[in-house]
Amino acid sequence: MIIVGERINSTRKPITAALEARDADHIINEARRQWEAGATYLDVNTAMMRAAEPEVMAWVIELIQAELPDALVAIDSADPVAVEAGFKVHKGRPLLNSINGEKQRMDALIPLIREYSPRVIGLTINDGGITQDADSRYRIGTELIELLTKNQVDLDDIFIDPLIFPVSAELQAGNVSLAIMRRLKENYPGVHTICGLSNISFGLPERKLINQVYMILAMGHGLDAAIIDPLDRRMMASITTVNTLLGQDKVCRNYLKAYRSGDLNLDPTTMAAE
């Protein structure tokens, strides 16, 4: 499972404050904890910096990679100028979060994708907006796959997000996204599916429980990447276990490693003491 750590996001008040103050210690602490918890990429969203976003994006990426040389960043911005600022300073291959089917965004980002060769998340949205219709979202996903492969992006570097809607508002929302994931994986072997799954629980109590169970369901339908909080030990333990049960963990190596390191110990008293 490819984990994109979601915590360095300027919509979170502590992160906004840290970015405004250029509080390097706070940003590094967030980055290090997620990286050590098993993140594959560290998502960096600096949207709340507005006009200063390109400069702040570059600052954060350089800061993280100076302290964590092996860390890779998911550059998360609606501003193509900020995206390019991130690409310019990033060492190694970043993950672009994200492109979609809107013509204006495609026109702005495809030249950058061709120049910098990132891995790419594609959202199943186009100029018609967000739709609840499964066939429409699947079709947008396939169009993004075709567009990206025509622009020198390998299937293994494409991550399609089917979009997750709250079950509190649409009872079949979870099933619809699962069906899209499965269709994409069946018809485009090699393409990744990804989601920010916390939307599924919006408006309901015990959101972490809902998110955890939906993650298990989604992995059974082919989900192989997720934008989550890697500090959620219960979620991470579930992912490790599901990988093993799905036959993706040779001789149960990762499961046994997690057990020996205590990562599967979810006793409340032990977790509270950490």
N, C-alpha and C positions, 0 to 999 in steps of 0.2 A: 504494500500500500504506500502510495506517494502522499506524504503529509505536507500540506502548506500551512505553516503556523500563522494564525490570524491576528496575533495580539498587537503588532505594531501598526495600528490603524488610527488615523487621526480623528475618527468619529468617537473614539474613546477619550474621555476628558483628561485622564492622566497622560496620555500620549500627546494630545494637543498641547497641554502645558509644557511637556518636555521638549516638544519641537519648537515651540515659541521661545523657550529659554535656552535652546541648544544644550539641553541637559544630556550630555553624552553618557554619563553613568547610568541614567534611567534607561536610555535606549539600549545600551550594551547589556544591561541586566535582563531586559525583556528578550533580547536576541539570544543571549547565552543560554538562558533557561529553556527556551524553546528548542534550540539546537541540540542541547544535551538531552532533552526529553525525546528526541527522535525525529524532529522536523527534517524534511528533505529540502524544503525551500522556506524562507522567511518572507512572508508577505509584507510589503512596505506601502502603506497608503498615506499620502501626505496632502490629500485634497483640501483639508481645512486650512491649509497655508495660503490658499488662493493665489495671488500674484507671485508670491515667493515660492510656490510649489516646485518649480524646476530646480531652484538652488537647494531647497531643503531635501528633495529627493536625492540629489547627488551627494549631499552631505551625509545623509543617513546610510546610503549604500557604502560609501567610502569608509565611514566609521565602523560599520559592521564587519566589512571584509578586512579592515586593518586589525581588528581584534580577533576575528574568527576567519582565518584565511581560507578555510575549506567551505565556508558557508556560501550558499547561493540564494539569490533574492528573486521573489516574484514582484515585479514592478506593476503596481496597482494604481492606475490613474486614468481618468477620463481625458486628460490633457495631453495631446501628442507631444507638446514641447517638454513636459515633465517626463514623459516616457523616453524621449530621445536623450534627455539629460541623464537619466538612469542608465540607459544603454551605453552611453559614452564612458562612464566610469566603472561599470561592472566588470569584474574579472571572472572569466568563465562564462558559461551560457546561462543567462537569466531565463525566467519564465514571465511571459507577458500576460498580465491580467487586466484587460482582456480585449479581444476584438469581438465584433458581432456582425450581424447582417445589414446594419445601417450603412448606406452608401457613403455618407460623409466620413464615418469612422473608418471604413475600409480604405477609402481613398487616402486618408491621412496616415494609416498605419502600415499598409502593404509595402510602401517604399522602405520604411524603417525595418520591417521584418526581413525584406530582401537584403538590406545592408548589414544588419547586425545578427541575423540568424538565431533569434531566441526560440525557445519552446513557447507554445501559444495556447492559451485558453480561449475557446470560442463559446460565446453565449448565444443561446437560441432565441434571439430577438432580431427583428429587422425593422424596416421603416414603417411597417404596419403596427409596431408596438409589441407589447407582451400579450401572448394569447394563451388561453387554457387548453387549446386544441392540441392533442398529442401528435396528430399527423402533421400539423403545421410546424410544430417545434422540431419534430424529427426531420422534416424536409429542410428547415433552416440549418440544422446541424449537418446534413449531408452537403448542402451548398457551401458551407464553410469549409468542410473537409476538401471538397473539390477545388475551392479557391486557394486554399493554403498549399495543397500539393502542387498546384500549377505554379506556385510561387516558391518552390524549392524547399517546402517544409515536409519532412518525412512524416509518415503516419505515426511513428513512435513519439513524435514531438508535438502532436496535436491532442488537446484535451477538450472534449466537448461537454459543456454544462447544460443539462436538459432543463434546468431551472426547477426550483423546489418552491411550492406554494403551501400555505398553512392548511392543515386539515381542519382547523377550526372554522375556516371560511368555505372550503371546498372538500367535501368528504372524500372524494376519489383522488385528491391531489397527489397523495403518496403513490398510489397505484399507477397513475399516469406517468410520473417521472420514472418509476421502475421499468415500465414498459418501454419507454424511450431508450433508457440505458441498454436494455437487453437487445433491442433492435439494432442500435448502433454497434454494439460489440459483435453481433452475429453477422452483420453486413459489411463491417469495416474492421476485420481482424487487424490488430496492431494499434488502432486508435484507442486513446484513453478516454474514460468518462470521469468527470469530476463534478463536485457540487459543494456549495456552502450549505450544509444541510440544516442549519439551525432554524431556517424559516419554517420547517415542517411543524415545529412546536409552538409557533407564535400564538399568543393569546391563551395558552393552556398552562395549568400548573405542572410542576415536576418536569420542566423542559429538558433537563439533562437526561432523564430516563427515556423520554420520547426520542431524543436525538440518538441515544445509544442504540435503542432497538431498531430505529430506522437505518442506522449505519449497517447493522447486521443484515437487514433485509436487502439493502442496496448492494452490499458486497456480494450477496448471493445472486444478484442480477447483473453482475459484471462491473460494479463500481470499483475502480482501482486507484483513485486519487480523491482527496477531500481537503477542503479548507476548514480547519478546525483549530481548537485550542489544544496543543499537545501537552499542556500541563494538566489536562483532565485525565487523571490516571485510570479511571474506570473506562473511559472511552478507549484509551490506548491499549489497555489490557484486553478489551473486547476485540480490537482490531488484530492484535497478535494472535488471539485464540481463533478468530474466524479464518485468518490466513492459514493456520494449521489445519483446521477442519475442511477447508476447501482444497487441500492438497498442494498448497503453494509454499510450504515450509519443509524443505527436504530433511528427512529424518527428524523432524520436529526441532531442528536446531535453534531457531529463534525463540520458540516457546520455552525450551529448556533454559536458554540463556536468560530470558526474562524472569523465569522462575528463580533461578539462582541469584539474580541481582535484586530480587525483592519486588520487581515491577508488577507481579501478579498478586502481591499481598495487598488486599483491599480492605483489611480490617480497619474499621473506623478509628480505633484508638491509635493504631500505628500511623495512619494517614494524618491524623490531627497533630501528631507529634512532629511531623516533618516540617 
